[in-house]
Amino acid sequence: MVRDVSVCYELFCVAGRLPTGVMLSSLQRDRAVLSNDRFKLNIRTADRPILVPDARRWMKIITRYRQPDNVRGAVEIAITFVPLATLWVLAWTALHFGYWWLSLPLAIPAAGFLVRLFMIQHDCGHGSFFRHRVANDWVGRVIGVLTLTPYDFWRRTHAIHHASSGHLERRGIGDVDTLTVNEYLSLSPWSRLRYRAYRHPLVMFGIGPAYLFILQYRLPVGLLFSGWQPWLSTMVTNVAIGTVAAVLIYFIGVWPFLLVHLPIVLLAGSVGVWLFYVQHQFEMTFWSHASGWSFEEAALYGSSHYDLPRILRWFTANIGIHHVHHLCSRIPYYRLPRVLRDHPELRGVSRLTLLQSFRCVRLVLWDESQRRLISFRELCSLYR
């Protein structure tokens, strides 16, 4: 029996579970969505199905993009870490000489590079950045010290997220807590207030990221009783973070360290949580009970194609092409745009523009009858 969850996931990803033929279930016929720059067409009851090759064929097609390039990987690290370190030093220099008003703006591009560094760690966790697992794991662990993320623990929870995304019976690890309408209506007033507070933008994208990266990741929350490996990952990462922080504080002082580093970490954390949010929390996403759930359908329709401007695609390492990533997580991020160029029929699947993504903030509950996410305001109008 394979015990490593990430290995189990990769085997599951390659195997697939849909029968051959046309990948079109009754659920897809109910809520298929096509969109491009000029129009958006929602099809809820289609007499003529949207023909999409079966999932096994899609996975076979895109697996040819999986091979990592070690040289490209090294270059990606260099063009991400060196600018981050340079901006950090410049921010400290500006603060040291009294130009604090210059130090704070430098935190914005620095946070962008820190987000990109996290995306490299993300690909390492999927075994897609370098050809050898040892290289992926050790680069991921080192980067985890800079991103305040215990790599081995995070890799395991993230693999669970991939293997159970969109599965209503397997929520709770590595995802944004999402209740169905019926679950919310069955809550006590106090529990409803807690859920509303949790889903409020100030908590979700402000307080939440700070809590997640600074406090929650200091313990293997979610895997507290899953053996010694999650504890080892978090504790070793904590020691390494403390060591690096202590050295920097020794040389530059505690307040300069906090004034330079904290804005970068907080901003990068908020951006990271926002990206993860819009990748799965959009109106026509996919959620289903076990009887109607499949890995491939959840990957294509429960993960968005976040079509960002070019500069933002670069800083986010193409993570917006999330539906393709979920369908085959072994594809390096720098090959994801090639998949869309070679197979343009995938561009319109679950496509979400930057402007459209801001509307996703209000979507907080899964309506099983309509098979879409709705807002609290819609809930009041539909179920009063």
N, C-alpha and C positions, 0 to 999 in steps of 0.2 A: 504493500500500500504506500502511495506517495504521501508524505506527511507535510511537505512544504506547500503552503496554500498557493503561493505564486506559481509553483510548478504545476499544481493541479489546474490552475486557471489557464496556463498556457496550453496544456493538453486539451482542455475543454474548448479553448478558442480555435485550435487547429481542427478538432474533430467535427464540430458543428452538430446540429441536431435536426435540422429541417429535412423533410423528404425532398427528393429531386423533383424537378418540374418548375412551376412558377411560384416565386416567393410572394404569395399574396393571400393573406388570411382574411377572415371576415372583419377583423379589427382594422386592418389596413383599408379595406373597402369603405369602412365607416368613417375613417379620419385621415385618409391620405391627403398630404399637403404638397402642392407644387408651388414654387415661387421663383421669380428672378427679378432683375432690376426693374422691369416694366410692369409686371402684374403679379398678383397673388390669387391663386385659385384654391379654394377649400372644397373638398369633395367629401361629403358625409355619406351619401348613398349613391354609389355609382353602378349603373347597369353594366358598363364596360370597364373592367378592371384596368388599373395601371400596370402594364407588364414590366416586371422587374425580374431579372434573372434570379434563380434560386440562390440562397445564401451560400451554399457550398461552392457554387461557381464563382460568386463574388470573392469569397475568401481565397479560392484558388487563383483568381486573377491578380489580387493585390498582394499575395504572398511573395511575388517576385520582386517587390520593392523592399523586402525586409532586411536585406544584407547591409550591415553597418560598414562604414568606411572609417578605419582607425585614424587615418591621417586627418580626415574631415572632422572627426570627433575632437582630436587634439587642437585643431584650429578653432573650432567652436568654443572650446574652453578658454583658449587664449584671448579671443576677441570679446569674451564676456567678462572674464576675471580681471584682466589688465585694466580696462576702462573703469570697472567698479573700484578697484584698489586706487586708481589714480584720482577718481572723483572723491573718494573717502579722504585721501591725503589733502586734496585741495580744499575740501570743506573744513578739515581741521586747521589748515594753514590760515584760511580766511578767518576762522574763529579766533585763532591764536593772536592774530594781529588786529583784532577788534572789528573785523568786518563780518559780524554775525548775520547781517542782512544778505550777504552773499553766500554764507554757509547753508542757510535753509533752502534756497532755490536749487543748490547743487544736490540736495537730497532727492529731488524728483527724478533726474536721469539715473542717479545711483540706484534708486529703488527699482527702476526699469531693468537695470542690469542684474540686480539681485533676483528679480522675478525670472529673468532668463536663466540665471544660474540654477534656480529651483527647477525649471523645466528640463535642464540637463540632468539633474538628480532624478527627476521623474522618468526620463528615458532610461537612465541606468537601472532604475527599479524594475523596468520592464525587460531588461536585458537587451535593449535595442540600440544602445549608444556605442558600445564597443563589441567586438566579436567574441570576446571571452568574458565569462561571468565574473571571474576574479577581478578583472579590470573594472567592469561595471560596478561591482559591489564596493570596491575600495574608493573609487572616485566618488561614488554616491555617499559613502560614509564621511569622507572629507568635506564634501559640499554641505552635508547635513549639519556640520558644525557652524557653517556660515549662515545657513537658512534656519537655524534653530530647530531642525527637524530630525529626530532619530531615524536614520535611514532604514534599518532592518525592520523596525516596528512599523514605520510608515509603509514600507513596501508590502508588508503582509496585509495591513488593513486596506491598502489601495487595491490589492489583488482581489480581496473580498468584494470591494466596491464594483470592480469590473465584472466579476462572476455573478453578481446579484442585482445589478443596476436595473431599476424598473420593476423589481419583484416585490409585491406588496407584503408577502410573508417574510421577506428577508431584509427588511429595512433596519437601520440602526448603526451600521459600521461603515465609516468612510463616505457618508453622504449627508445631505442637508435634511434634517428632520422634516418630513412632510406627512400631514394627516389627510385622510379622506374626509369628505363632508360628514358622513355618518359618524366617524370617529370623533370629529370635533363637536358635533351636536350632542354627543353622549357624555361630554366632559362636564365636570362641575364648573361653576362660574370662575373659581380661582384658577383651575387648570386652563380654562379658555384664556384668561388674562395672561398667564405665563406663556402660552403659545403665541398669543398676539405680541407680547413683548419680545419673544425670541425672534419672530419674523419681522420685527420693525427694522427698517433700513439702518437706523443708528446703532442698533445692536448687531445686526447681521454683518454690516460692513465697517463698523467702527469699533465698538467694544469687543465684539466676537473675535475678530482676527487677532487683536492684542492678547486676549485671553488664551486663544488657541496656541499661538506660537510662543508666547512668553511663559505661560503657566501650564496649560493642559499637556503640552508635549514633554513636560518634565517627568511625567508618569505615563506608563503604557495604558492609558484610559481606553477601555473597550476590550483589552486583552490582559487585564490584571491577574486573571487566574488561568492563563494559557501557557504556563511553563516559564522557564527562566530566560528564554531567548528575548522576549519583548523587554523584560527588565534589564537584561544586559545591554541591549541596544540603547535604551533611554538613559541608563546610568552612565555608560561610557561617553555618550554624546554630551551629557550634562557636565561631566568632568572636563571634557575637551573644551566646551564652551566657556566654562569657568576659568580654565587655564588661559585661553586666548584673551578673555576679558581682563583677567588679572594682569597680564603682561602689558596690555595697552594702557590700562589704568595706571600702572607703575610708571610708565614713560610720559603720559600726557595728562594724567589726573582723572578723577572720577567724573567731574562735571563736564569737561570737554568731551570725554568719551560718550557720555549719555546724550549731550546736545548734538553730537555728530551722528551717532549710530542709531539712537532711538527713532528719530524721524524717518530714517531710511527703512528700518525694520517695520515700523507701523504702517507706512505707506505701501511697502511691498506686500505686507500681509493682507491689507485691505484689497489691493488689486488681485492678489492670488485668490482670495475668497470670492471676489466678484466673478472672476473667470470661471471658477468651479460652479458657482451658482447658475450663471446663464448657460452653461453647458448642458444642464439637465432641467432647469426650472423655467421652461417656456410653455406657452399655452398648449400647443398640440404635442406635448411630449408623450412618453409611453410609460404607463404603469399598468400592471395586470396581476391577477392572482395566479397561482401556480398552474392552473389548468389552461390558461391562455398565454403563458409567458414563454418566450424563447430567447435565447441569448442574442441571436442575430437580429431579430426584430427590435429588441431593446437597444441594441447598438446603433442601428440605423435611424430609428425613429425616436428613441429616448435620449439621444445625444445630438446637440445642435451642430450645425455648420455656422460658426460665428464668423461671419464674413467681415473682417476688420480692415481698415486702411493698411497699406503696405508697411508703414513704419511700425504700427502696432502689431502686425503679424510677426515682424522680425523680433521685437522685444518679447513677445509671448511665445516665440518658438513654434508658431503654427499650431498651437494647441486648440485654436478655434476650429480646426478641421477635425472636430471631436468625434463625429459619427464614424469616420474612416479609422480613426485611432481606436475606438472601441471595437470595431469590427476586427481589427488586427493590430494589437498593441505592440507588436514587434517591429513595426515600421518606424525607422528613425524620423524625428520631426522634420528634418531637412528634405525628406523624400515625400512627405504628405502632399505638398503642392503639385508634385509630378503626377500623383494619383489622380487628382482632379483634372489636370491638363489632359491626361491620356483617356480619362473616363468622365467627360463633362456631364453625363447623366446623373452623377453623384452630387453635382454642385447645388442642385435645387432641393435636395433632400434635407428637411429640417433647417433650412437656411434662415439666418437671423442677422440683420444688419446692426450696426452700432446704435442707430437711433431706435430701432425696434427693441433692442435689448433693454433699454431703460424702462419700457413698459412692463417688463417681466417682474419688476420689484413688487408690484401689487399682487402677483399671483401666488397664493399661499395654500390653497386646498385643492385636493384632487377630487373632482366630481366624477364618480364612477358611471353615472347615468349618461353624462355628456362626453365622457372620456377626454377631459381636458382640465387644466388648472384654472381655477377661478379666484377672484378676490373676495375679501370680506364683504365689500359692498354688493357684489353679485350674490353672495350667499344670502344677504338680508332681503334682496329683491326676489330671489327664487324660492326661499324657504321660510318666508314670514307667515 
